[in-house]
Amino acid sequence: MTSTNEVELSVERIRGPPTIDFDDITCLICTNIVWKPVACQTCETPFCSTCIIKWLSRSEDACPMRCDKFIQRSCPRFILNKLSKLQITCIYQMNGCKEVITYEALEKHETQCGYQPQQCSGCQSVISKNDLQEHETVCPLIVFTCVDCKIIYKRGDASVCHTDIICLRKQLQELRNESQGEIRRRNQELEQSQQNKQQLGELRELLNEQVTSLMTCGILANNVDVAIKRTQIKSTVEIKTLDPTRIVFDRRSHAILTERLLCSKCQTIFWNPVSCATCGKVLCKTCCPRGNTLSRMMRSFFHARSKSSNSNDCRRFEETSAPSSIMDALTALQVRCAYAPNGCEVISSYGDLEQHEIQCEFENIPCQLCRLPTSNRKNAKKHTLQECFQYMQNKNPSQIQQQFMILLNTIHDAQTDISRIQSNIDRAITRIDELDSTCVKKPTTAHT
């Protein structure tokens, strides 16, 4: 049985009040009590909302009371007052519901009524809502799915189709299938890795043959020669300039790298750029005008007398931060390491370049004698001749190495003595000059 929304509200379900006149609250289309009523704006006749919708779909907006055109409006107040006084039986009265409800509360009650019919998911029997849960706890046709073995079975067949032994066997079979699939995958991966290893070995042999051939022809040097060819190179921070040839060009770099990123003095890309607060000119920090007070005064004087001075020049460069547009463009640049000639292949962004070059291993140069890496960085330990020969002696303790060490120690001791004697001589000369200035009298001027 469906709800009142679907079968409308018949007069037989009305239980009061006894003096009510049904003519005013009857739908002229279905001849039942109006349900969710609306009215015609012209004649104010009430209709069920579902009835008038069906009517208008067939009659092209014509009112059932033969008005020119049906224009919907809310139902008149006196009709709503009559409907609110109705006492109505529940539509599920035949299923056992004995409730008598007001017109306004009828729809809500029917959606929650415990006597509304519902269908069992197992046996498909129609049972009232109050009894459905209890019925489904014992219905033999309710279908279950085991969370462990994934077997689908009915409650009545559980003793045959889903016992503990069947469940365990099913799980064991699933595990066996999964393990066999995993073994097959692992075997395929192993075969693939063996093939890759074989191909890698073949490529390595081919590469070795090509390298040997190039070395034989003198086109390629060996590793020792390459290491010896490393040269002493200063970092970007030390030289304080960034050559445009170090920029790695791509679409973005071509679009960004313009003359506005080049310093007008050194003609290189800005490094630590600053701007003049007066004229807005941007220069590298090292290219900014520097000097004492006298030089600034002279520069200001000649600037005032100059007839053809540049409009962007100013008498005093007042340093301030570079424009954000310049800094954003510089940050987008990709730059080769300063030690690229020594073999570094790293390409850093403009902002990360300084940090990379501080740690770059290609700054190190092998010592010509012992081949140990040496560095000229400020915090790096200096590589002395003594350490050099000591390392060579430890590596090859031959007689000639020992003799070199003895000679080197002797030279070092002699240099120490010479430095000490030179220091004593310098102090003595200083003392003599002091005594000479004290003892020698200055000539006196004649009295007038």
C-alpha positions as CSV (number, residue, x, y, z in Angstrom):
1,M,0.0,0.0,0.0
2,T,1.3,3.4,-1.0
3,S,1.1,6.8,0.9
4,T,-1.5,9.5,0.6
5,N,0.8,11.4,-1.7
6,E,0.1,8.7,-4.3
7,V,-3.5,7.6,-3.8
8,E,-5.0,10.9,-2.6
9,L,-7.2,11.5,0.4
10,S,-10.6,9.8,0.2
11,V,-13.7,11.0,2.2
12,E,-14.0,7.6,3.9
13,R,-10.9,8.2,6.0
14,I,-12.3,11.4,7.6
15,R,-13.4,10.9,11.2
16,G,-14.4,14.4,12.2
17,P,-15.6,16.9,12.8
18,P,-19.2,15.7,11.9
19,T,-20.5,19.2,10.9
20,I,-18.0,19.9,8.2
21,D,-19.1,20.6,4.6
22,F,-17.0,18.7,2.2
23,D,-18.1,20.6,-0.9
24,D,-15.6,23.4,-0.3
25,I,-12.7,21.1,0.2
26,T,-13.4,18.6,-2.5
27,C,-11.2,18.5,-5.7
28,L,-13.4,18.7,-8.8
29,I,-10.9,16.6,-10.7
30,C,-10.5,13.5,-8.5
31,T,-13.6,14.1,-6.3
32,N,-11.5,13.5,-3.1
33,I,-10.5,15.8,-0.4
34,V,-7.9,18.2,-1.8
35,W,-4.3,17.2,-0.9
36,K,-1.6,19.9,-0.9
37,P,-4.2,22.2,-2.5
38,V,-3.7,25.1,-4.9
39,A,-6.3,27.4,-6.4
40,C,-7.1,29.2,-9.7
41,Q,-6.5,33.0,-9.4
42,T,-9.7,33.8,-11.3
43,C,-12.3,31.5,-9.8
44,E,-10.5,30.6,-6.5
45,T,-11.5,26.9,-7.0
46,P,-9.2,24.5,-5.0
47,F,-7.6,21.5,-6.7
48,C,-5.0,18.9,-5.6
49,S,-1.6,19.9,-6.7
50,T,-1.0,16.6,-8.5
51,C,-4.4,16.7,-10.1
52,I,-4.1,20.1,-11.6
53,I,-0.6,19.3,-13.0
54,K,-2.0,16.3,-14.8
55,W,-5.0,18.4,-16.0
56,L,-2.9,21.2,-17.4
57,S,-0.6,18.8,-19.3
58,R,-3.7,17.6,-21.2
59,S,-5.7,20.9,-21.5
60,E,-3.0,23.5,-22.4
61,D,-3.3,25.7,-19.3
62,A,-7.1,25.8,-19.4
63,C,-8.9,26.0,-16.0
64,P,-11.3,23.1,-15.2
65,M,-13.9,25.7,-14.4
66,R,-13.6,27.1,-17.9
67,C,-11.7,30.3,-17.0
68,D,-9.7,31.8,-19.8
69,K,-6.4,30.7,-18.4
70,F,-5.3,28.9,-15.2
71,I,-3.0,31.0,-13.1
72,Q,-2.0,29.3,-9.9
73,R,-2.3,30.9,-6.5
74,S,-2.2,29.7,-3.0
75,C,-5.4,28.2,-1.6
76,P,-7.8,30.6,0.1
77,R,-7.5,30.9,3.9
78,F,-11.0,29.6,4.8
79,I,-10.3,26.3,2.9
80,L,-7.0,25.8,4.8
81,N,-8.9,26.4,8.0
82,K,-11.4,23.7,7.2
83,L,-8.7,21.3,6.2
84,S,-6.8,21.9,9.5
85,K,-9.9,20.7,11.5
86,L,-10.1,17.3,9.8
87,Q,-9.3,14.2,11.8
88,I,-8.0,11.5,9.4
89,T,-7.2,7.8,9.8
90,C,-3.7,6.5,8.8
91,I,-3.5,5.0,5.3
92,Y,-2.0,1.9,6.9
93,Q,-5.1,1.3,9.1
94,M,-5.7,-2.1,7.4
95,N,-2.1,-3.1,8.5
96,G,-3.0,-2.4,12.1
97,C,-2.3,1.3,12.6
98,K,-5.1,2.9,14.8
99,E,-3.8,6.5,14.8
100,V,-6.1,9.4,13.8
101,I,-4.1,12.4,12.7
102,T,-4.7,16.0,11.8
103,Y,-4.4,17.1,8.1
104,E,-1.1,18.9,8.7
105,A,0.6,16.0,10.5
106,L,-0.7,13.2,8.2
107,E,2.3,13.2,5.7
108,K,5.0,13.1,8.4
109,H,3.2,10.3,10.3
110,E,2.9,8.1,7.2
111,T,6.7,8.4,6.5
112,Q,7.4,7.2,10.1
113,C,4.5,4.8,10.6
114,G,5.6,1.4,11.9
115,Y,2.8,-0.3,10.0
116,Q,4.0,0.8,6.5
117,P,4.7,-2.3,4.4
118,Q,8.3,-3.1,3.5
119,Q,9.9,-6.0,1.6
120,C,12.3,-8.5,3.1
121,S,15.7,-8.5,1.2
122,G,15.8,-12.3,1.4
123,C,12.4,-13.9,0.9
124,Q,10.9,-10.8,-0.7
125,S,7.9,-11.0,1.6
126,V,5.9,-7.9,2.5
127,I,6.1,-7.2,6.2
128,S,5.3,-4.2,8.3
129,K,8.2,-1.9,9.3
130,N,7.9,-2.8,13.0
131,D,8.4,-6.6,12.3
132,L,11.0,-6.4,9.5
133,Q,14.1,-6.3,11.6
134,E,13.0,-9.3,13.7
135,H,12.0,-11.2,10.6
136,E,15.4,-10.6,8.8
137,T,17.3,-11.9,11.9
138,V,15.8,-15.3,11.2
139,C,14.9,-15.3,7.5
140,P,16.8,-18.3,5.9
141,L,17.0,-16.5,2.5
142,I,19.0,-13.5,3.7
143,V,22.3,-13.3,1.8
144,F,25.7,-12.8,3.5
145,T,29.2,-12.3,2.3
146,C,32.1,-13.6,4.5
147,V,34.7,-10.9,5.2
148,D,37.5,-13.5,5.4
149,C,36.9,-15.9,2.5
150,K,34.4,-13.7,0.4
151,I,32.0,-16.6,-0.1
152,I,28.4,-15.5,-0.7
153,Y,25.8,-17.7,0.9
154,K,22.2,-17.7,2.4
155,R,21.6,-18.1,6.1
156,G,19.7,-21.3,5.6
157,D,22.6,-22.8,3.6
158,A,25.4,-21.8,6.0
159,S,25.7,-25.3,7.5
160,V,26.3,-26.7,4.0
161,C,28.0,-23.8,2.0
162,H,29.9,-22.0,4.7
163,T,31.3,-24.0,7.5
164,D,34.6,-23.2,9.3
165,I,36.5,-25.8,7.3
166,I,35.1,-24.4,4.0
167,C,36.0,-20.9,5.0
168,L,39.6,-21.9,5.9
169,R,40.0,-23.9,2.7
170,K,38.8,-20.9,0.7
171,Q,41.2,-18.6,2.4
172,L,44.1,-21.1,1.9
173,Q,43.2,-21.3,-1.8
174,E,43.2,-17.5,-2.1
175,L,46.6,-17.3,-0.4
176,R,48.0,-20.0,-2.6
177,N,46.8,-18.2,-5.7
178,E,48.2,-14.9,-4.5
179,S,51.6,-16.5,-3.6
180,Q,51.8,-18.2,-7.0
181,G,51.1,-14.9,-8.7
182,E,53.7,-13.1,-6.6
183,I,56.2,-15.8,-7.4
184,R,55.5,-15.4,-11.1
185,R,56.0,-11.6,-10.8
186,R,59.2,-12.0,-8.9
187,N,60.5,-14.5,-11.5
188,Q,59.7,-12.1,-14.3
189,E,61.5,-9.3,-12.4
190,L,64.5,-11.5,-11.8
191,E,64.6,-12.4,-15.5
192,Q,64.3,-8.8,-16.5
193,S,67.1,-7.7,-14.1
194,Q,69.4,-10.5,-15.4
195,Q,68.7,-9.3,-19.0
196,N,69.4,-5.7,-17.9
197,K,72.6,-6.8,-16.2
198,Q,73.7,-8.6,-19.3
199,Q,73.0,-5.6,-21.5
200,L,74.8,-3.3,-19.1
201,G,77.8,-5.6,-19.2
202,E,77.8,-5.5,-23.0
203,L,77.5,-1.8,-23.1
204,R,80.3,-1.4,-20.6
205,E,82.6,-3.6,-22.7
206,L,81.7,-1.6,-25.8
207,L,82.3,1.7,-23.9
208,N,85.7,0.4,-22.7
209,E,86.6,-0.6,-26.3
210,Q,85.7,2.9,-27.6
211,V,87.6,4.7,-24.8
212,T,90.6,2.5,-25.4
213,S,90.5,3.3,-29.1
214,L,90.2,7.0,-28.5
215,M,93.1,7.0,-26.0
216,T,95.2,5.1,-28.5
217,C,94.5,7.7,-31.1
218,G,95.3,10.5,-28.7
219,I,91.8,11.9,-28.8
220,L,91.0,11.2,-25.2
221,A,93.3,11.5,-22.2
222,N,93.3,9.1,-19.3
223,N,92.0,10.0,-15.8
224,V,95.4,11.1,-14.5
225,D,95.8,13.5,-17.4
226,V,92.3,14.9,-16.9
227,A,93.0,15.5,-13.2
228,I,96.3,17.2,-14.0
229,K,94.6,19.5,-16.4
230,R,92.4,21.0,-13.7
231,T,93.2,24.7,-13.2
232,Q,92.8,27.1,-10.3
233,I,89.5,28.8,-10.8
234,K,87.9,31.4,-8.6
235,S,84.2,31.2,-7.6
236,T,81.6,33.6,-8.7
237,V,81.6,35.3,-5.3
238,E,85.4,35.8,-5.5
239,I,85.3,37.3,-9.0
240,K,82.0,39.2,-8.2
241,T,80.8,38.9,-11.8
242,L,78.6,36.5,-13.8
243,D,79.5,36.0,-17.4
244,P,76.5,35.7,-19.7
245,T,78.1,32.7,-21.5
246,R,77.4,30.7,-18.3
247,I,73.6,30.9,-18.7
248,V,71.9,27.7,-19.8
249,F,69.4,28.9,-22.4
250,D,65.9,27.6,-22.7
251,R,62.6,29.2,-23.8
252,R,62.3,31.0,-20.5
253,S,65.9,32.1,-20.3
254,H,65.7,33.5,-23.9
255,A,62.7,35.5,-22.9
256,I,64.2,36.8,-19.6
257,L,67.8,37.5,-20.6
258,T,67.7,41.0,-21.9
259,E,69.9,44.0,-21.7
260,R,68.1,45.1,-18.5
261,L,69.9,42.2,-16.7
262,L,73.4,43.4,-17.8
263,C,75.4,45.8,-15.7
264,S,76.2,49.0,-17.7
265,K,79.7,49.1,-16.3
266,C,81.1,45.6,-16.4
267,Q,78.8,44.3,-19.2
268,T,78.1,41.1,-17.3
269,I,74.9,39.8,-15.6
270,F,74.1,41.6,-12.3
271,W,75.8,40.0,-9.3
272,N,74.4,41.2,-6.0
273,P,72.7,44.1,-7.7
274,V,71.8,47.3,-6.0
275,S,69.9,50.4,-7.2
276,C,70.4,54.1,-6.8
277,A,67.7,55.7,-4.7
278,T,68.0,58.9,-6.7
279,C,68.1,57.9,-10.4
280,G,67.0,54.3,-10.2
281,K,70.1,53.0,-12.0
282,V,71.0,49.4,-11.3
283,L,74.6,48.2,-11.0
284,C,76.5,45.3,-9.5
285,K,77.5,46.0,-5.9
286,T,81.2,46.1,-6.9
287,C,80.5,48.5,-9.7
288,C,78.9,51.1,-7.5
289,P,80.8,54.4,-7.3
290,R,83.1,54.4,-4.3
291,G,85.6,57.0,-2.9
292,N,86.5,59.4,-0.2
293,T,84.9,62.8,0.5
294,L,87.4,64.6,-1.8
295,S,86.7,62.4,-4.7
296,R,83.0,62.7,-4.3
297,M,83.3,66.5,-4.1
298,M,85.4,66.5,-7.3
299,R,83.0,64.2,-9.0
300,S,80.1,66.5,-8.0
301,F,82.0,69.6,-9.2
302,F,82.8,68.2,-12.6
303,H,79.3,66.8,-12.9
304,A,77.8,70.3,-12.4
305,R,80.1,71.7,-15.1
306,S,79.5,69.0,-17.6
307,K,77.2,70.0,-20.5
308,S,76.5,66.5,-21.9
309,S,75.8,64.5,-18.8
310,N,73.6,61.4,-18.9
311,S,70.1,61.9,-17.5
312,N,70.4,58.7,-15.5
313,D,73.6,59.8,-13.8
314,C,73.5,61.5,-10.4
315,R,76.0,63.3,-8.2
316,R,75.9,60.7,-5.5
317,F,74.9,57.0,-5.7
318,E,72.6,56.3,-2.8
319,E,72.5,52.6,-2.5
320,T,69.2,50.7,-2.1
321,S,67.8,47.3,-2.9
322,A,67.4,46.4,-6.6
323,P,63.8,46.3,-8.0
324,S,61.8,43.1,-7.4
325,S,61.3,42.7,-11.2
326,I,65.1,42.5,-11.7
327,M,65.5,40.0,-8.8
328,D,62.6,37.8,-10.0
329,A,64.2,37.7,-13.5
330,L,67.6,36.8,-12.1
331,T,66.1,34.1,-9.9
332,A,64.6,32.4,-12.9
333,L,68.1,32.0,-14.6
334,Q,69.8,28.7,-14.8
335,V,73.6,29.0,-14.4
336,R,76.6,26.7,-15.0
337,C,79.0,26.3,-12.1
338,A,82.1,28.4,-12.1
339,Y,84.1,25.2,-11.9
340,A,82.6,23.7,-15.1
341,P,86.0,23.9,-16.9
342,N,87.3,21.5,-14.2
343,G,84.5,19.0,-14.9
344,C,81.5,20.1,-12.8
345,E,78.2,19.5,-14.7
346,V,75.9,21.0,-12.2
347,I,73.4,23.7,-13.3
348,S,72.0,25.7,-10.5
349,S,69.5,28.5,-10.2
350,Y,70.8,32.0,-9.7
351,G,69.9,31.9,-6.0
352,D,71.5,28.5,-5.3
353,L,74.7,29.1,-7.2
354,E,76.7,30.6,-4.4
355,Q,75.9,27.7,-2.0
356,H,76.7,25.1,-4.6
357,E,80.1,26.6,-5.4
358,I,81.0,26.7,-1.7
359,Q,80.7,22.9,-1.6
360,C,81.7,22.0,-5.2
361,E,84.3,19.3,-5.3
362,F,85.7,20.5,-8.6
363,E,87.3,23.4,-6.9
364,N,89.9,21.0,-5.6
365,I,93.1,20.6,-7.7
366,P,95.4,17.5,-7.4
367,C,98.8,18.3,-6.1
368,Q,101.4,17.9,-8.8
369,L,103.6,15.7,-6.6
370,C,101.4,13.6,-4.3
371,R,98.1,13.9,-6.2
372,L,96.2,14.8,-3.0
373,P,93.3,17.3,-3.6
374,T,94.2,20.8,-2.6
375,S,91.9,23.8,-2.1
376,N,92.3,27.5,-1.9
377,R,89.1,28.2,0.0
378,K,89.5,30.3,3.1
379,N,88.6,27.6,5.6
380,A,90.4,24.8,3.8
381,K,93.6,23.4,5.3
382,K,96.7,24.5,3.4
383,H,98.7,21.7,1.7
384,T,102.3,22.1,2.7
385,L,105.4,20.5,1.2
386,Q,106.0,18.6,4.4
387,E,102.6,17.0,4.3
388,C,103.1,16.3,0.6
389,F,106.4,14.5,1.1
390,Q,105.2,12.8,4.3
391,Y,102.2,11.4,2.3
392,M,104.5,10.2,-0.5
393,Q,106.9,8.6,2.0
394,N,104.0,6.7,3.7
395,K,102.7,5.6,0.4
396,N,106.1,4.6,-1.0
397,P,108.7,4.3,1.9
398,S,111.8,4.3,-0.3
399,Q,115.3,5.7,0.4
400,I,114.8,8.6,-2.0
401,Q,111.6,9.6,-0.2
402,Q,113.4,9.6,3.1
403,Q,116.2,11.7,1.7
404,F,113.6,14.2,0.4
405,M,112.0,14.4,3.8
406,I,115.4,15.0,5.5
407,L,116.2,17.8,3.0
408,L,112.7,19.3,3.3
409,N,112.9,19.4,7.1
410,T,116.4,21.0,6.9
411,I,115.1,23.6,4.5
412,H,112.1,24.2,6.8
413,D,114.3,24.7,9.8
414,A,116.6,27.0,7.9
415,Q,113.6,29.1,6.8
416,T,112.4,29.3,10.4
417,D,115.8,30.5,11.6
418,I,116.0,33.1,8.8
419,S,112.5,34.4,9.7
420,R,113.5,34.6,13.3
421,I,116.8,36.5,12.5
422,Q,114.9,38.8,10.1
423,S,112.5,39.6,12.8
424,N,115.3,40.4,15.3
425,I,117.0,42.6,12.6
426,D,113.8,44.5,12.0
427,R,113.3,45.2,15.7
428,A,116.9,46.3,16.0
429,I,116.6,48.7,13.1
430,T,113.4,50.1,14.6
431,R,115.2,50.6,18.0
432,I,118.1,52.3,16.3
433,D,115.8,54.7,14.5
434,E,114.1,55.6,17.7
435,L,117.5,56.3,19.5
436,D,118.7,58.3,16.5
437,S,115.6,60.5,16.5
438,T,116.1,61.0,20.2
439,C,119.8,61.8,20.3
440,V,120.3,63.9,17.2
441,K,119.4,67.5,17.9
442,K,117.4,69.5,15.5
443,P,119.0,72.8,14.2
444,T,117.8,75.9,16.1
445,T,116.6,79.0,14.4
446,A,118.4,82.4,14.8
447,H,116.9,84.9,17.2
448,T,116.0,88.2,15.6
